[in-house]
Amino acid sequence: MVGGLKGADNVYTQHQPLLVQTLENLSKGKMKETDYPFVNAAHGPKDAKPQDVLVFVIGGVTYEEARFVAQMNEYGQGFHITLGGTTILNSRSFLQDMIRALC
């Protein structure tokens, strides 16, 4: 187990949520039209990059997703991302949701 963790600063930050891949694809102009048919429908060519991006997640966002968005905004991707959601998810809220679902 220890041999597999060499070179990892923090094993808990190795996971990347789907939002990371989605925003990276957006920054590269590689959004799948079958998944996101309205991304560029009214805003010009398919490879045009947006100026401002609003991401709202029904069901909530995690601290990990917020950290990634903050990093993207800090280092600049050519656009600004605003992240919102119905709640902020953490381990306590996750466990409470699981208990409610099982009872």
All heavy atoms as an XYZ file, in Angstrom:
795
protein
N       0.828     -1.194      0.000
C       0.000      0.000      0.000
C       0.868      1.253      0.000
O       0.613      2.159     -0.751
C      -0.922     -0.034      1.223
C      -1.724      1.209      1.421
S      -3.172      1.153      0.375
C      -3.933      2.667      0.815
N       1.898      1.301      0.824
C       2.742      2.484      0.896
C       3.483      2.705     -0.417
O       3.645      3.830     -0.860
C       3.738      2.375      2.082
C       4.692      3.547      2.088
C       2.982      2.294      3.393
N       3.899      1.647     -1.090
C       4.599      1.784     -2.360
C       3.761      2.459     -3.427
O       4.276      3.151     -4.286
N       2.440      2.289     -3.377
C       1.553      2.894     -4.356
C       1.321      4.378     -4.128
O       0.761      5.054     -4.962
N       1.754      4.898     -2.996
C       1.503      6.292     -2.670
C       2.723      7.173     -2.848
O       2.691      8.344     -2.506
C       0.998      6.412     -1.223
C      -0.282      5.655     -0.909
C      -0.639      5.801      0.559
C      -1.424      6.138     -1.769
N       3.811      6.625     -3.386
C       5.017      7.425     -3.570
C       4.734      8.599     -4.488
O       4.084      8.464     -5.515
C       6.150      6.585     -4.165
C       6.796      5.669     -3.166
C       7.991      4.985     -3.779
C       8.660      4.118     -2.742
N       9.824      3.444     -3.271
N       5.249      9.754     -4.113
C       5.112     10.939     -4.936
C       3.783     11.656     -4.781
O       3.569     12.702     -5.367
N       2.880     11.121     -3.986
C       1.579     11.756     -3.765
C       1.679     12.671     -2.550
O       1.987     12.213     -1.459
C       0.502     10.705     -3.557
N       1.427     13.959     -2.759
C       1.463     14.897     -1.649
C       0.330     14.623     -0.673
O       0.515     14.625      0.528
C       1.362     16.339     -2.156
C       2.578     16.729     -2.983
O       3.658     16.169     -2.738
O       2.436     17.591     -3.865
N      -0.850     14.404     -1.191
C      -2.021     14.170     -0.366
C      -2.932     13.207     -1.123
O      -3.509     13.570     -2.138
C      -2.740     15.492     -0.093
C      -3.918     15.326      0.840
O      -4.405     14.233      1.076
N      -4.388     16.432      1.388
N      -3.081     11.999     -0.597
C      -3.859     10.987     -1.309
C      -5.324     11.368     -1.433
O      -6.026     10.882     -2.302
C      -3.738      9.592     -0.647
C      -2.325      9.081     -0.745
C      -4.241      9.624      0.782
N      -5.816     12.267     -0.575
C      -7.220     12.654     -0.621
C      -7.513     13.643     -1.742
O      -8.658     13.889     -2.067
C      -7.656     13.227      0.724
C      -7.523     12.201      1.822
C      -6.552     12.332      2.790
C      -8.358     11.095      1.856
C      -6.410     11.379      3.783
C      -8.223     10.133      2.835
C      -7.253     10.284      3.800
O      -7.116      9.332      4.759
N      -6.489     14.241     -2.330
C      -6.728     15.187     -3.424
C      -6.479     14.556     -4.788
O      -6.434     15.259     -5.781
C      -5.838     16.442     -3.269
O      -4.467     16.043     -3.301
C      -6.150     17.195     -1.994
N      -6.323     13.250     -4.844
C      -6.094     12.582     -6.124
C      -7.380     12.438     -6.928
O      -7.353     12.408     -8.136
C      -5.465     11.214     -5.915
C      -4.053     11.311     -5.404
C      -3.446      9.933     -5.195
O      -4.062      8.926     -5.491
N      -2.242      9.898     -4.678
N      -8.506     12.330     -6.274
C      -9.797     12.196     -6.964
C     -10.175     13.524     -7.611
O      -9.998     14.580     -7.031
C     -10.886     11.789     -5.979
C     -12.248     11.831     -6.573
N     -13.095     12.894     -6.399
C     -12.907     10.958     -7.367
C     -14.222     12.675     -7.049
N     -14.134     11.507     -7.643
N     -10.679     13.451     -8.835
C     -11.166     14.647     -9.510
C     -12.633     14.448     -9.851
O     -12.992     13.488    -10.535
C     -10.374     14.929    -10.783
C      -8.995     15.448    -10.516
C      -8.374     16.005    -11.777
O      -8.760     15.665    -12.881
N      -7.396     16.862    -11.603
N     -13.499     15.354     -9.397
C     -14.922     15.211     -9.703
C     -15.206     15.448    -11.182
O     -14.394     16.033    -11.898
C     -15.580     16.299     -8.838
C     -14.497     17.245     -8.488
C     -13.205     16.495     -8.562
N     -16.376     15.012    -11.629
C     -16.779     15.163    -13.023
C     -16.777     16.628    -13.441
O     -16.473     16.949    -14.590
C     -18.163     14.554    -13.245
C     -18.731     14.647    -14.655
C     -17.830     13.918    -15.655
C     -20.130     14.072    -14.692
N     -17.062     17.528    -12.518
C     -17.068     18.957    -12.830
C     -15.712     19.414    -13.356
O     -15.638     20.262    -14.239
C     -17.450     19.764    -11.580
C     -17.502     21.275    -11.742
C     -18.556     21.665    -12.774
C     -17.770     21.938    -10.412
N     -14.631     18.826    -12.848
C     -13.278     19.179    -13.302
C     -13.137     18.890    -14.796
O     -12.726     19.760    -15.574
C     -12.211     18.397    -12.503
C     -10.831     18.594    -13.094
C     -12.230     18.801    -11.048
N     -13.487     17.685    -15.199
C     -13.371     17.294    -16.604
C     -14.287     18.152    -17.477
O     -13.890     18.585    -18.553
C     -13.727     15.822    -16.764
C     -13.608     15.326    -18.191
C     -14.000     13.860    -18.322
O     -14.322     13.197    -17.353
N     -13.983     13.373    -19.534
N     -15.479     18.425    -17.008
C     -16.435     19.225    -17.777
C     -15.901     20.632    -18.015
O     -15.928     21.145    -19.137
C     -17.788     19.285    -17.053
O     -18.259     17.950    -16.857
C     -18.803     20.064    -17.860
N     -15.373     21.274    -16.964
C     -14.860     22.635    -17.119
C     -13.574     22.672    -17.937
O     -13.340     23.623    -18.689
C     -14.649     23.276    -15.750
C     -15.940     23.592    -14.993
C     -15.633     24.091    -13.586
C     -16.783     24.595    -15.751
N     -12.743     21.640    -17.824
C     -11.538     21.582    -18.659
C     -11.918     21.433    -20.128
O     -11.318     22.068    -21.002
C     -10.620     20.450    -18.205
C      -9.882     20.780    -16.921
C      -9.016     19.646    -16.418
O      -9.149     18.489    -16.893
O      -8.199     19.917    -15.509
N     -12.915     20.600    -20.425
C     -13.389     20.460    -21.804
C     -13.971     21.771    -22.320
O     -13.757     22.143    -23.475
C     -14.434     19.344    -21.911
C     -13.821     17.963    -21.811
O     -12.633     17.789    -22.010
N     -14.644     16.987    -21.492
N     -14.682     22.482    -21.462
C     -15.238     23.772    -21.848
C     -14.124     24.766    -22.168
O     -14.199     25.484    -23.158
C     -16.126     24.320    -20.733
C     -16.782     25.671    -21.001
C     -17.733     25.576    -22.181
C     -17.508     26.149    -19.761
N     -13.072     24.761    -21.354
C     -11.966     25.702    -21.585
C     -11.223     25.404    -22.886
O     -10.659     26.295    -23.500
C     -10.990     25.690    -20.405
O     -10.234     24.501    -20.382
N     -11.263     24.141    -23.316
C     -10.595     23.741    -24.557
C     -11.540     23.775    -25.767
O     -11.130     23.487    -26.884
C     -10.027     22.330    -24.409
C      -8.955     22.219    -23.358
C      -8.553     20.773    -23.147
C      -7.581     20.647    -21.990
N      -7.320     19.246    -21.649
N     -12.815     24.098    -25.522
C     -13.793     24.108    -26.600
C     -14.143     22.722    -27.091
O     -14.474     22.529    -28.260
N     -14.094     21.723    -26.194
C     -14.337     20.333    -26.587
C     -15.569     19.742    -25.911
O     -15.568     18.582    -25.531
C     -13.113     19.480    -26.230
C     -11.874     19.846    -27.003
C     -10.734     18.917    -26.664
C      -9.511     19.245    -27.491
N      -8.403     18.353    -27.198
N     -16.619     20.526    -25.790
C     -17.849     20.008    -25.193
C     -18.555     19.108    -26.207
O     -18.667     19.465    -27.375
C     -18.770     21.158    -24.791
C     -18.161     22.096    -23.765
S     -17.835     21.330    -22.188
C     -19.473     21.173    -21.553
N     -19.036     17.953    -25.760
C     -19.761     17.048    -26.647
C     -21.147     17.618    -26.919
O     -21.914     17.875    -25.999
C     -19.893     15.667    -26.003
C     -18.600     14.926    -25.882
C     -18.834     13.552    -25.283
C     -17.534     12.805    -25.119
N     -17.731     11.501    -24.488
N     -21.435     17.815    -28.189
C     -22.722     18.403    -28.562
C     -23.886     17.502    -28.170
O     -24.972     17.992    -27.858
C     -22.767     18.694    -30.056
C     -23.920     19.596    -30.423
C     -23.811     20.141    -31.819
O     -22.693     20.226    -32.357
O     -24.863     20.488    -32.369
N     -23.667     16.184    -28.114
C     -24.739     15.277    -27.712
C     -25.086     15.451    -26.234
O     -26.232     15.258    -25.843
C     -24.348     13.810    -27.975
O     -23.111     13.532    -27.311
C     -24.215     13.535    -29.460
N     -24.089     15.812    -25.402
C     -24.323     16.014    -23.970
C     -24.743     17.445    -23.649
O     -25.483     17.687    -22.701
C     -23.068     15.671    -23.171
C     -22.712     14.197    -23.258
O     -23.630     13.376    -23.486
O     -21.533     13.863    -23.092
N     -24.232     18.408    -24.405
C     -24.479     19.829    -24.147
C     -24.911     20.514    -25.448
O     -24.170     21.308    -26.012
C     -23.217     20.493    -23.589
C     -22.734     19.828    -22.325
C     -21.749     18.838    -22.370
C     -23.275     20.171    -21.100
C     -21.319     18.216    -21.206
C     -22.849     19.548    -19.936
C     -21.870     18.569    -20.000
O     -21.446     17.962    -18.866
N     -26.132     20.240    -25.931
C     -26.541     20.756    -27.246
C     -26.735     22.274    -27.307
O     -26.707     22.848    -28.384
C     -27.865     20.035    -27.510
C     -28.370     19.674    -26.156
C     -27.154     19.425    -25.317
N     -26.886     22.935    -26.169
C     -27.181     24.366    -26.190
C     -26.016     25.235    -25.755
O     -26.168     26.430    -25.580
C     -28.399     24.664    -25.308
C     -29.621     23.934    -25.764
C     -30.097     22.854    -25.055
C     -30.270     24.315    -26.923
C     -31.217     22.162    -25.488
C     -31.396     23.636    -27.368
C     -31.867     22.557    -26.643
N     -24.848     24.657    -25.570
C     -23.692     25.432    -25.104
C     -23.356     26.550    -26.068
O     -23.171     27.691    -25.678
C     -22.461     24.525    -24.876
C     -21.218     25.354    -24.644
C     -22.701     23.595    -23.708
N     -23.276     26.271    -27.352
C     -22.885     27.278    -28.324
C     -23.987     27.625    -29.321
O     -23.734     28.300    -30.300
C     -21.645     26.807    -29.087
C     -20.438     26.730    -28.195
O     -20.147     27.661    -27.468
N     -19.757     25.607    -28.224
N     -25.198     27.180    -29.068
C     -26.277     27.363    -30.032
C     -26.527     28.833    -30.374
O     -26.785     29.168    -31.518
C     -27.565     26.726    -29.510
N     -26.442     29.716    -29.394
C     -26.754     31.123    -29.646
C     -25.534     32.031    -29.520
O     -25.668     33.239    -29.520
C     -27.829     31.574    -28.664
N     -24.348     31.456    -29.380
C     -23.169     32.275    -29.092
C     -22.044     32.126    -30.104
O     -20.881     32.265    -29.761
C     -22.659     31.966    -27.692
C     -23.671     32.262    -26.625
N     -24.076     33.528    -26.329
C     -24.378     31.444    -25.824
C     -24.984     33.486    -25.372
N     -25.183     32.225    -25.060
N     -22.358     31.811    -31.324
C     -21.322     31.788    -32.348
C     -20.755     30.417    -32.613
O     -21.387     29.405    -32.358
N     -19.516     30.381    -33.128
C     -18.911     29.114    -33.530
C     -18.727     28.148    -32.369
O     -18.613     28.554    -31.218
C     -17.559     29.525    -34.117
C     -17.363     30.954    -33.811
C     -18.651     31.521    -33.346
N     -18.681     26.870    -32.711
C     -18.587     25.816    -31.701
C     -17.318     25.916    -30.861
O     -17.323     25.594    -29.686
C     -18.641     24.445    -32.392
C     -18.674     23.301    -31.426
C     -18.797     21.970    -32.127
C     -18.795     20.859    -31.099
N     -18.921     19.566    -31.667
N     -16.208     26.365    -31.439
C     -14.958     26.426    -30.698
C     -14.762     27.756    -29.957
O     -13.719     27.994    -29.376
C     -13.771     26.153    -31.618
C     -13.677     27.146    -32.765
O     -14.643     27.898    -32.990
O     -12.638     27.147    -33.445
N     -15.774     28.635    -29.972
C     -15.679     29.914    -29.266
C     -15.676     29.659    -27.755
O     -16.426     28.830    -27.253
C     -16.843     30.813    -29.642
N     -14.820     30.394    -27.032
C     -14.746     30.224    -25.582
C     -15.623     31.270    -24.902
O     -15.669     32.417    -25.317
C     -13.305     30.374    -25.108
C     -12.421     29.237    -25.540
C     -11.042     29.372    -24.958
C     -10.160     28.238    -25.429
N      -8.810     28.351    -24.899
N     -16.307     30.873    -23.827
C     -17.161     31.815    -23.113
C     -16.331     32.801    -22.279
O     -15.171     32.541    -21.972
C     -17.989     30.911    -22.208
C     -17.113     29.721    -21.988
C     -16.347     29.540    -23.268
N     -16.934     33.912    -21.913
C     -16.282     34.888    -21.032
C     -16.601     34.598    -19.573
O     -15.740     34.682    -18.721
C     -16.747     36.310    -21.393
C     -16.353     36.725    -22.784
C     -14.849     36.834    -22.941
O     -14.171     37.345    -22.074
N     -14.330     36.322    -24.040
N     -17.858     34.307    -19.305
C     -18.323     34.010    -17.954
C     -19.105     32.706    -17.973
O     -19.916     32.481    -18.868
C     -19.219     35.127    -17.421
C     -18.468     36.423    -17.233
O     -17.485     36.425    -16.489
O     -18.880     37.418    -17.846
N     -18.877     31.873    -16.970
C     -19.555     30.584    -16.878
C     -20.252     30.509    -15.522
O     -19.626     30.755    -14.481
C     -18.561     29.410    -17.012
C     -19.257     28.077    -16.812
C     -17.867     29.460    -18.359
N     -21.532     30.178    -15.533
C     -22.285     29.979    -14.308
C     -22.596     28.493    -14.187
O     -23.220     27.913    -15.075
C     -23.593     30.784    -14.332
C     -24.547     30.536    -13.170
C     -23.917     30.949    -11.853
C     -25.850     31.265    -13.401
N     -22.135     27.885    -13.100
C     -22.400     26.473    -12.830
C     -23.264     26.406    -11.582
O     -22.860     26.886    -10.521
C     -21.087     25.679    -12.600
C     -21.391     24.240    -12.243
C     -20.186     25.766    -13.810
N     -24.457     25.839    -11.713
C     -25.350     25.664    -10.566
C     -25.704     24.193    -10.495
O     -26.227     23.631    -11.454
C     -26.618     26.502    -10.702
C     -27.432     26.519     -9.436
C     -27.180     27.464     -8.463
C     -28.419     25.580     -9.221
C     -27.913     27.476     -7.283
C     -29.154     25.575     -8.049
C     -28.898     26.533     -7.083
N     -25.420     23.562     -9.352
C     -25.633     22.129     -9.201
C     -26.816     21.895     -8.271
O     -26.757     22.226     -7.079
C     -24.373     21.430     -8.640
C     -24.611     19.937     -8.519
C     -23.167     21.727     -9.511
N     -27.885     21.348     -8.834
C     -29.035     20.977     -8.012
C     -28.650     19.704     -7.269
O     -28.282     18.703     -7.868
C     -30.287     20.759     -8.885
C     -30.655     22.075     -9.560
C     -31.440     20.210     -8.059
C     -31.767     21.982    -10.557
N     -28.727     19.772     -5.970
C     -28.288     18.656     -5.138
C     -27.056     19.044     -4.327
O     -26.733     18.409     -3.344
N     -26.389     20.093     -4.741
C     -25.284     20.613     -3.948
C     -23.921     20.421     -4.567
O     -23.746     19.643     -5.502
N     -22.976     21.183     -4.054
C     -21.583     21.120     -4.494
C     -20.708     20.728     -3.316
O     -21.088     20.893     -2.155
C     -21.100     22.477     -5.070
C     -21.884     22.846     -6.306
C     -21.179     23.579     -4.046
N     -19.545     20.215     -3.623
C     -18.604     19.816     -2.581
C     -17.513     20.865     -2.432
O     -17.304     21.702     -3.307
C     -17.948     18.463     -2.917
O     -17.158     18.621     -4.107
C     -18.991     17.376     -3.120
N     -16.801     20.792     -1.312
C     -15.668     21.690     -1.096
C     -14.589     21.439     -2.149
O     -13.911     22.360     -2.588
C     -15.083     21.501      0.305
C     -15.980     22.046      1.389
C     -16.688     21.198      2.225
C     -16.130     23.415      1.573
C     -17.513     21.696      3.220
C     -16.949     23.924      2.557
C     -17.639     23.058      3.386
O     -18.460     23.559      4.358
N     -14.449     20.193     -2.565
C     -13.459     19.841     -3.585
C     -13.770     20.538     -4.914
O     -12.877     21.069     -5.580
C     -13.434     18.324     -3.764
C     -12.409     17.838     -4.750
C     -12.434     16.334     -4.900
O     -13.445     15.683     -4.575
O     -11.412     15.793     -5.363
N     -15.041     20.554     -5.288
C     -15.442     21.238     -6.521
C     -15.210     22.744     -6.404
O     -14.726     23.381     -7.338
C     -16.908     20.935     -6.833
C     -17.136     19.491     -7.227
C     -18.589     19.081     -7.210
O     -19.399     19.674     -6.455
O     -18.936     18.154     -7.966
N     -15.530     23.310     -5.239
C     -15.314     24.743     -5.019
C     -13.825     25.080     -5.077
O     -13.438     26.114     -5.623
C     -15.914     25.163     -3.681
N     -12.979     24.212     -4.531
C     -11.526     24.433     -4.565
C     -11.022     24.429     -6.000
O     -10.232     25.284     -6.407
C     -10.798     23.340     -3.762
C      -9.283     23.463     -3.774
C      -8.617     22.317     -3.018
N      -8.936     21.015     -3.548
C      -8.300     20.441     -4.571
N      -7.325     21.073     -5.180
N      -8.642     19.241     -4.979
N     -11.509     23.500     -6.794
C     -11.082     23.435     -8.190
C     -11.509     24.680     -8.957
O     -10.722     25.248     -9.723
C     -11.639     22.184     -8.872
C     -11.335     22.155    -10.333
C     -10.074     21.837    -10.788
C     -12.307     22.498    -11.265
C      -9.777     21.848    -12.139
C     -12.024     22.508    -12.612
C     -10.757     22.183    -13.055
N     -12.738     25.128     -8.761
C     -13.221     26.330     -9.446
C     -12.386     27.532     -9.024
O     -12.003     28.360     -9.859
C     -14.726     26.552     -9.181
C     -15.168     27.937     -9.611
C     -15.544     25.481     -9.898
N     -12.073     27.631     -7.742
C     -11.235     28.739     -7.267
C      -9.851     28.698     -7.914
O      -9.308     29.740     -8.309
C     -11.108     28.682     -5.747
N      -9.276     27.505     -8.063
C      -7.973     27.370     -8.719
C      -8.054     27.775    -10.188
O      -7.164     28.450    -10.695
C      -7.450     25.941     -8.608
C      -6.961     25.579     -7.237
C      -6.543     24.128     -7.136
O      -6.960     23.281     -7.923
N      -5.726     23.818     -6.137
N      -9.112     27.352    -10.871
C      -9.263     27.726    -12.281
C      -9.392     29.241    -12.425
O      -8.818     29.830    -13.332
C     -10.478     27.044    -12.918
C     -10.237     25.607    -13.292
S     -11.552     24.935    -14.339
C     -11.086     25.577    -15.940
N     -10.146     29.870    -11.527
C     -10.302     31.320    -11.576
C      -8.988     32.030    -11.256
O      -8.664     33.047    -11.852
C     -11.390     31.788    -10.617
C     -12.778     31.499    -11.142
O     -13.002     31.432    -12.343
N     -13.724     31.314    -10.241
N      -8.212     31.476    -10.322
C      -6.942     32.084     -9.922
C      -5.903     32.031    -11.036
O      -5.215     33.005    -11.319
C      -6.396     31.388     -8.679
C      -5.096     31.972     -8.173
C      -4.578     31.258     -6.938
O      -5.353     30.550     -6.269
O      -3.375     31.408     -6.644
N      -5.793     30.887    -11.673
C      -4.757     30.703    -12.694
C      -5.217     31.110    -14.082
O      -4.427     31.137    -15.010
C      -4.248     29.260    -12.690
C      -3.615     28.895    -11.372
C      -4.159     27.918    -10.574
C      -2.483     29.565    -10.924
C      -3.596     27.596     -9.344
C      -1.913     29.259     -9.703
C      -2.473     28.269     -8.927
O      -1.912     27.967     -7.715
N      -6.483     31.403    -14.218
C      -7.016     31.918    -15.476
C      -7.109     30.882    -16.572
O      -6.155     30.201    -16.889
N      -8.293     30.744    -17.101
C      -8.549     29.856    -18.232
C      -9.129     30.654    -19.388
O      -9.619     30.100    -20.342
C      -9.535     28.742    -17.824
C      -9.023     27.815    -16.751
C      -7.884     26.954    -17.252
O      -7.869     26.524    -18.392
N      -6.903     26.718    -16.415
N      -9.099     31.978    -19.257
C      -9.689     32.825    -20.281
C     -11.135     33.165    -19.996
O     -11.770     33.884    -20.753
N     -11.692     32.633    -18.903
C     -13.052     32.969    -18.507
C     -13.177     32.848    -16.994
O     -12.331     32.267    -16.332
C     -14.086     32.089    -19.219
C     -13.893     30.606    -19.030
C     -14.444     29.955    -17.948
C     -13.206     29.861    -19.970
C     -14.277     28.592    -17.785
C     -13.041     28.496    -19.825
C     -13.579     27.855    -18.716
N     -14.247     33.424    -16.448
C     -14.494     33.397    -15.007
C     -15.649     32.444    -14.711
O     -16.675     32.475    -15.390
C     -14.832     34.797    -14.490
C     -15.140     34.815    -13.033
N     -14.154     34.728    -12.075
C     -16.309     34.867    -12.370
C     -14.718     34.744    -10.882
N     -16.027     34.829    -11.029
N     -15.498     31.621    -13.683
C     -16.510     30.635    -13.309
C     -17.150     31.054    -11.994
O     -16.454     31.364    -11.030
C     -15.892     29.232    -13.138
C     -15.158     28.815    -14.405
C     -16.965     28.217    -12.763
C     -14.233     27.639    -14.209
N     -18.483     31.052    -11.970
C     -19.233     31.265    -10.736
C     -19.916     29.952    -10.403
O     -20.626     29.391    -11.232
C     -20.289     32.375    -10.915
O     -19.628     33.579    -11.324
C     -21.043     32.618     -9.631
N     -19.676     29.447     -9.185
C     -20.213     28.153     -8.772
C     -21.282     28.350     -7.709
O     -21.092     29.113     -6.761
C     -19.088     27.271     -8.207
C     -19.481     25.895     -7.689
C     -20.011     25.015     -8.821
C     -18.283     25.219     -7.021
N     -22.400     27.669     -7.896
C     -23.477     27.712     -6.916
C     -24.149     26.358     -6.822
O     -23.928     25.485     -7.659
N     -24.950     26.201     -5.809
C     -25.660     24.946     -5.644
C     -26.733     25.075     -4.592
O     -26.794     26.076     -3.871
N     -27.571     24.070     -4.482
C     -28.649     24.101     -3.504
C     -28.134     23.944     -2.078
O     -28.807     24.345     -1.140
C     -29.685     23.001     -3.808
O     -29.007     21.742     -3.898
C     -30.418     23.279     -5.106
N     -26.949     23.377     -1.922
C     -26.330     23.210     -0.608
C     -24.844     22.940     -0.794
O     -24.379     22.708     -1.906
C     -26.995     22.051      0.179
O     -26.522     22.060      1.520
C     -26.702     20.702     -0.447
N     -24.113     22.975      0.299
C     -22.705     22.564      0.275
C     -22.640     21.203      0.951
O     -23.039     21.052      2.108
C     -21.794     23.572      0.998
C     -21.833     24.903      0.272
C     -20.373     23.030      1.090
C     -21.018     25.995      0.915
N     -22.178     20.224      0.211
C     -22.131     18.847      0.710
C     -20.834     18.596      1.475
O     -19.768     19.040      1.066
C     -22.229     17.867     -0.457
C     -23.483     17.989     -1.313
C     -23.361     17.124     -2.549
C     -24.706     17.602     -0.505
N     -20.965     17.872      2.570
C     -19.789     17.423      3.326
C     -20.109     16.048      3.895
O     -21.192     15.505      3.664
C     -19.412     18.436      4.410
C     -20.543     18.708      5.385
O     -21.391     17.853      5.627
N     -20.584     19.913      5.928
N     -19.199     15.491      4.635
C     -19.409     14.128      5.129
C     -20.607     14.046      6.068
O     -21.362     13.070      6.038
C     -18.147     13.604      5.820
O     -17.764     14.470      6.873
N     -20.824     15.075      6.882
C     -21.964     15.061      7.807
C     -23.290     15.057      7.043
O     -24.174     14.253      7.334
C     -21.909     16.252      8.745
C     -23.149     16.327      9.650
C     -23.042     17.427     10.655
N     -22.206     16.906     11.728
C     -21.530     17.657     12.569
N     -21.562     18.958     12.470
N     -20.805     17.103     13.516
N     -23.422     15.944      6.059
C     -24.682     15.989      5.307
C     -24.875     14.713      4.492
O     -26.005     14.240      4.338
C     -24.743     17.222      4.402
O     -23.737     17.191      3.421
N     -23.787     14.132      3.984
C     -23.885     12.877      3.243
C     -24.426     11.763      4.146
O     -25.341     11.026      3.769
C     -22.524     12.482      2.675
C     -22.509     11.134      2.026
C     -23.058     10.938      0.775
C     -21.952     10.038      2.689
C     -23.062      9.689      0.184
C     -21.948      8.786      2.097
C     -22.501      8.615      0.844
N     -23.867     11.645      5.343
C     -24.319     10.597      6.268
C     -25.762     10.833      6.711
O     -26.535      9.882      6.836
C     -23.387     10.516      7.474
C     -21.987      9.981      7.168
C     -21.098     10.066      8.404
C     -22.054      8.549      6.663
N     -26.147     12.089      6.923
C     -27.531     12.382      7.285
C     -28.488     11.987      6.159
O     -29.556     11.429      6.418
C     -27.695     13.866      7.619
C     -27.068     14.255      8.925
C     -27.063     15.764      9.164
O     -27.245     16.543      8.225
N     -26.842     16.168     10.398
N     -28.103     12.253      4.920
C     -28.929     11.852      3.773
C     -29.044     10.342      3.691
O     -30.109      9.792      3.363
C     -28.363     12.415      2.475
C     -28.547     13.916      2.342
O     -29.363     14.492      3.107
O     -27.877     14.509      1.482
N     -27.953      9.633      3.959
C     -27.978      8.156      3.926
C     -28.892      7.609      5.010
O     -29.669      6.675      4.771
C     -26.558      7.597      4.093
C     -25.636      7.870      2.929
S     -26.221      7.138      1.391
C     -26.026      5.421      1.741
N     -28.822      8.180      6.204
C     -29.690      7.714      7.306
C     -31.150      7.946      6.952
O     -31.993      7.075      7.165
C     -29.293      8.418      8.627
C     -27.933      7.896      9.098
C     -30.357      8.199      9.702
C     -27.324      8.685     10.233
N     -31.466      9.127      6.410
C     -32.849      9.420      5.996
C     -33.325      8.447      4.919
O     -34.471      8.028      4.928
C     -32.955     10.849      5.482
C     -33.293     11.821      6.586
C     -33.600     13.191      6.014
N     -32.498     14.023      6.486
C     -31.752     14.820      5.751
N     -31.980     14.947      4.486
N     -30.781     15.510      6.269
N     -32.449      8.093      4.009
C     -32.837      7.183      2.923
C     -33.067      5.771      3.424
O     -33.903      5.039      2.880
C     -31.744      7.174      1.854
N     -32.359      5.367      4.480
C     -32.490      4.010      5.003
C     -33.636      3.846      6.007
O     -34.067      2.741      6.273
C     -31.165      3.576      5.647
C     -29.991      3.446      4.688
C     -28.707      3.168      5.449
C     -30.251      2.354      3.660
N     -34.086      4.947      6.565
C     -35.167      4.866      7.587
C     -36.524      5.023      6.993
O     -36.837      5.487      6.017
C     -34.941      5.924      8.649
S     -33.461      5.609      9.613
